[in-house]
Amino acid sequence: MRKSPIRTESAPAPAHTFHQGVRSGPFVQVSGQGPVDPGTGEYLHPGDVAAQTTRTLENVRAIVEASGATFDDVVMLRVYLTSRDDFAAMNEAYGAFVTRHCPSGVLPSRTTVMVGLPREEMLVEIDAFAITG
């Protein structure tokens, strides 16, 4: 299986030396995404972790779809939060998004970790792993 980069203008361009995602056969790994507007490169929704979570998941979904997969093919999401206090608001926004975009009813597994993130305005970062049919 050869690996190939995933690129889309519907998600932010990588800020560093990595691709938005990589596909190898049926496997799709999406690099960590944040609450960035793909058109302007601006970080959105300062201080609002729920809105940042939704924007971040939209970026993840765009990359998954650019690979030829669907969001329903996502089997794992990893969520990185800067504050334990933001967990409930993130979880509510996350739940609404994944429920809406997983018509099979089988929601991805998830890990949530409290961390320091590279940009001060980022309250959340999310990466994904999908397997296509």
matplotlib code that plots the C-alpha trace (Angstrom):
import matplotlib.pyplot as plt

x = [0.0, 1.4, 0.6, -0.7, -1.2, -4.7, -5.2, -8.3, -9.0, -12.1, -9.8, -6.9, -3.5, -1.0, 1.0, 4.1, 5.8, 3.0, 0.0, -3.7, -4.0, -2.5, -4.2, -2.7, -5.1, -8.3, -6.7, -7.0, -5.2, -6.2, -3.7, -4.7, -7.1, -8.0, -10.8, -9.3, -11.2, -9.9, -10.4, -8.7, -6.4, -7.8, -8.5, -12.2, -14.5, -12.0, -13.0, -15.9, -14.9, -18.2, -18.0, -14.3, -15.2, -17.7, -15.4, -12.6, -14.8, -15.9, -12.2, -11.7, -14.7, -13.5, -10.2, -11.9, -14.2, -11.2, -9.7, -12.8, -14.2, -17.2, -17.3, -19.3, -16.1, -14.2, -13.5, -11.4, -11.3, -8.7, -9.7, -7.1, -8.4, -6.5, -8.8, -10.7, -13.3, -14.2, -15.0, -18.8, -19.2, -16.9, -18.7, -22.1, -20.9, -19.0, -22.0, -24.3, -21.8, -20.9, -24.5, -25.5, -22.7, -22.8, -26.1, -25.1, -25.6, -22.2, -20.3, -16.4, -14.5, -12.8, -10.0, -9.9, -6.7, -5.9, -2.8, -1.0, -1.7, 0.6, -1.5, -2.9, -6.3, -6.8, -9.0, -9.3, -7.5, -8.9, -7.4, -9.1, -8.6, -11.0, -11.2, -13.0, -14.7]
y = [0.0, 3.4, 6.3, 9.5, 13.0, 14.5, 18.1, 20.2, 24.0, 23.2, 22.9, 25.0, 24.5, 23.0, 25.6, 23.3, 20.4, 17.9, 17.2, 17.8, 14.0, 10.8, 7.9, 4.4, 1.9, 2.0, 3.9, 7.7, 9.7, 13.3, 15.6, 17.6, 20.4, 23.6, 26.2, 27.9, 29.4, 27.6, 30.7, 33.3, 31.2, 33.1, 31.4, 31.6, 31.9, 33.1, 31.8, 29.7, 26.0, 24.8, 26.9, 26.0, 22.3, 22.5, 24.5, 22.0, 19.0, 20.7, 21.0, 17.3, 16.3, 18.2, 16.4, 13.0, 13.7, 14.9, 11.4, 9.8, 8.6, 9.9, 11.1, 8.0, 6.1, 7.7, 5.0, 7.2, 10.9, 12.3, 15.5, 17.7, 20.3, 23.1, 23.1, 20.5, 23.2, 23.1, 19.4, 19.7, 22.4, 20.6, 17.3, 18.8, 20.3, 17.2, 15.0, 17.1, 17.0, 13.3, 12.3, 14.5, 13.2, 9.5, 8.3, 4.6, 5.4, 3.9, 6.8, 6.9, 5.9, 8.8, 9.8, 13.2, 14.6, 17.8, 19.5, 22.7, 23.6, 25.5, 28.6, 30.5, 31.0, 27.3, 25.7, 22.4, 20.4, 17.2, 14.5, 11.5, 8.0, 6.5, 3.2, 3.1, 0.1]
z = [0.0, -1.0, 1.1, -0.5, 0.9, 1.3, 0.3, 0.2, 0.2, 2.3, 5.4, 6.6, 5.0, 7.4, 9.3, 9.5, 7.7, 7.4, 5.3, 6.2, 6.1, 4.7, 3.0, 2.7, 1.2, 3.2, 6.1, 6.5, 9.1, 9.5, 11.1, 14.2, 13.2, 15.1, 14.8, 11.7, 8.8, 5.7, 3.6, 5.8, 8.0, 11.0, 14.3, 15.1, 18.2, 20.8, 24.3, 22.9, 23.1, 21.8, 18.6, 18.3, 18.5, 15.8, 13.5, 14.2, 13.4, 10.1, 9.2, 10.1, 8.0, 5.0, 5.0, 5.5, 2.6, 0.4, 1.0, -0.6, 2.7, 4.7, 8.3, 9.0, 8.1, 11.1, 13.7, 16.1, 17.1, 19.5, 21.2, 22.9, 25.3, 27.1, 30.1, 32.0, 32.6, 28.9, 28.8, 29.2, 26.5, 24.1, 24.7, 24.0, 20.7, 19.8, 20.5, 18.3, 15.4, 15.4, 15.8, 12.8, 10.6, 11.4, 9.8, 10.6, 14.3, 15.1, 16.6, 16.5, 19.5, 21.3, 23.6, 25.3, 26.7, 28.6, 27.0, 26.1, 22.5, 20.1, 19.8, 22.8, 21.1, 20.5, 23.1, 21.2, 18.6, 17.0, 14.8, 13.2, 11.9, 9.3, 7.4, 4.1, 2.6]

ax = plt.figure().add_subplot(projection="3d")
ax.plot(x, y, z, "-o")
ax.set_aspect("equal")
plt.show()
